[in-house]
């Protein structure tokens, strides 16, 4: 059975363009693969832990090879449990809006929590860093209010720190197969917004049918 994890990164549940495109992909994928199990991680439901002093101490204890105390063990177990949802999934689907040229702070918090040595990556003095999320694929639905494409002829494309950041992180933790679904110009009026969403959803359905 295939497990698909949807990491929902926008607090806008009904009007979120990134979520709408991601759900179009998920629905089409489930139609093509009826046994697919879908797990949804809502980053805005208040459940993300803080990376507090105990977690930080556990991080450095692990790097130094020293034993963890009970509070550090508890903090580290929380991070492992959160990352386990990524490890269980075969397909990762992220719905990511662009905020201030980058990603929402809740997604950054999630990345900072789970991207730890021996949780999502390993380090060997001889071979270096290695991601631990192998044999998975990722589909990322990106939403932008303006046109950030190279064809736009505007400086907007020079301020895109959303897609490069997300895809660099995915590859760092071992996910080599990454597909992008981009919906742009969502702030340019209802007709333009609707057309952009429809085009991105059609591409999402085509991608799901081909995978």
NORLINDA-V494630 format. One record per pair of residues at least 6 apart in sequence whose ideal C-beta (glycine too) atoms are under 6 Angstrom apart, sorted by sequence separation. I is the first residue (numbers start at 1). J is the second residue. D is the distance in Angstrom with one decimal. If there is no record, write none. Layout:
# NORLINDA-V494630
{{I & J & D} {I & J & D}}
This chain:
# NORLINDA-V494630
{{10 & 16 & 4.1} {30 & 36 & 5.0} {114 & 120 & 5.7} {117 & 123 & 5.9} {123 & 129 & 5.5} {61 & 68 & 5.3} {96 & 103 & 5.9} {150 & 157 & 5.6} {185 & 192 & 5.2} {186 & 193 & 5.0} {10 & 18 & 5.6} {121 & 129 & 5.8} {122 & 130 & 5.0} {148 & 156 & 4.8} {170 & 178 & 5.3} {10 & 19 & 5.7} {148 & 157 & 5.1} {58 & 68 & 5.4} {121 & 131 & 5.2} {146 & 156 & 5.3} {8 & 19 & 6.0} {121 & 132 & 5.8} {167 & 178 & 5.4} {185 & 196 & 5.1} {120 & 132 & 5.5} {148 & 160 & 4.8} {184 & 196 & 6.0} {183 & 196 & 5.2} {58 & 72 & 3.8} {183 & 197 & 5.7} {57 & 72 & 5.3} {54 & 71 & 4.6} {58 & 75 & 5.2} {183 & 200 & 3.8} {54 & 72 & 5.4} {58 & 76 & 4.3} {181 & 200 & 5.6} {55 & 75 & 4.1} {54 & 75 & 4.0} {142 & 163 & 5.6} {181 & 203 & 5.8} {181 & 204 & 5.1} {140 & 166 & 5.7} {179 & 207 & 5.9} {49 & 78 & 5.2} {2 & 33 & 5.6} {82 & 113 & 6.0} {83 & 114 & 4.1} {4 & 36 & 5.5} {82 & 114 & 5.6} {138 & 170 & 5.2} {11 & 44 & 4.4} {1 & 35 & 5.0} {2 & 36 & 4.7} {3 & 37 & 4.9} {4 & 38 & 5.0} {5 & 39 & 4.8} {6 & 40 & 4.7} {7 & 41 & 4.9} {8 & 42 & 5.1} {9 & 43 & 5.5} {79 & 113 & 5.6} {1 & 37 & 5.8} {83 & 119 & 4.9} {83 & 120 & 5.8} {138 & 175 & 4.9} {147 & 184 & 5.1} {147 & 185 & 5.4} {80 & 119 & 5.9} {136 & 175 & 5.2} {133 & 173 & 4.7} {134 & 174 & 4.8} {137 & 177 & 4.1} {138 & 178 & 4.7} {139 & 179 & 4.8} {140 & 180 & 5.6} {141 & 181 & 4.6} {142 & 182 & 4.9} {143 & 183 & 5.1} {144 & 184 & 4.6} {131 & 172 & 5.8} {133 & 174 & 4.0} {145 & 186 & 5.3} {131 & 173 & 4.3} {132 & 174 & 5.5} {133 & 175 & 5.2} {145 & 187 & 3.6} {131 & 174 & 2.6} {143 & 186 & 5.9} {91 & 137 & 5.5} {92 & 138 & 4.3} {93 & 139 & 4.9} {94 & 140 & 4.6} {95 & 141 & 4.7} {96 & 142 & 5.5} {97 & 143 & 4.6} {98 & 144 & 4.5} {121 & 173 & 5.9} {120 & 173 & 4.4} {101 & 159 & 4.3} {111 & 169 & 5.7} {102 & 161 & 4.4} {103 & 162 & 5.6} {101 & 161 & 5.1} {102 & 162 & 5.7} {48 & 109 & 5.7} {51 & 112 & 5.9} {44 & 106 & 5.9} {51 & 113 & 5.8} {43 & 106 & 4.1} {98 & 162 & 4.5} {43 & 110 & 5.7} {22 & 93 & 5.3} {22 & 95 & 3.8} {19 & 95 & 4.5} {18 & 95 & 3.9} {18 & 96 & 5.6} {18 & 97 & 5.0} {5 & 85 & 5.8} {5 & 89 & 3.7} {3 & 88 & 5.7} {3 & 89 & 4.9} {9 & 95 & 5.9} {3 & 90 & 5.3} {4 & 91 & 4.4} {5 & 92 & 5.4} {6 & 93 & 4.7} {7 & 94 & 4.7} {8 & 95 & 5.4} {9 & 96 & 4.8} {10 & 97 & 4.8} {2 & 90 & 4.9} {9 & 104 & 5.3} {9 & 107 & 4.4} {25 & 139 & 5.8} {22 & 141 & 4.2} {21 & 141 & 4.0} {18 & 141 & 4.7} {18 & 143 & 3.8} {17 & 143 & 3.9} {21 & 181 & 5.3} {21 & 183 & 5.4} {17 & 183 & 4.9} {17 & 186 & 4.8} {20 & 197 & 5.8} {24 & 201 & 3.9} {28 & 205 & 4.2} {32 & 209 & 5.7} {21 & 200 & 4.6} {25 & 204 & 3.8} {29 & 208 & 4.1} {17 & 197 & 5.6} {21 & 201 & 5.6} {24 & 204 & 4.3} {28 & 208 & 3.6} {24 & 205 & 5.9} {21 & 204 & 5.3} {25 & 208 & 5.1}}
